[in-house]
C-alpha cells in the first residue's frame, strides 16, 4: 500500500504502538507493514489474524481513511439488564430484602422475565447501587 503523506505515516506508526485498543494498534500496524512492502499473507502471519482480515482492513482504510482504524459503535454484546428500564424493579426488591440478595435476584428475574446469572445481577448492583 502506498502512503504518500508523511504525517499520515507518522500517525499510523504512533497508533501502532499507542492506539487506544488492540484493534486500533493491529490495524495501524498492518497498514505500516503493508507500506514497508510485506504481503498480506506475511502481515496476517505476523499479526496472527486471517488474510481476509488484513484485506478488509486495507480496503476499509482506502475507503474511510484513518477513521477505519477505530471500532464502530454498537459493537459487542448488549446488556440484558437495562439500567433505565430495570433499575426501579431491582431497587424495589433490594430494599425489600436487603439481607437476602439471592431472593431479590429470583424475584427480579421473575418480574423482568430474563435469564441472567447471579454474578451478572451482582455486577449490576455494584455498578448502580454502590
Secondary structure, 3 states (H helix, E strand, C coil): CCCCCHHHHHHHHHHHHHCCCHHHHHHHHHHHHHHCCCCHHHHHHHHCCCHHHHHHHHHHHHHHHHHHHCCCCCCCCCCCCCHHHHHHHHHHHHHHCCCCHHHHHHHHHHHHCCCCCHHHHHHHHHHHHC
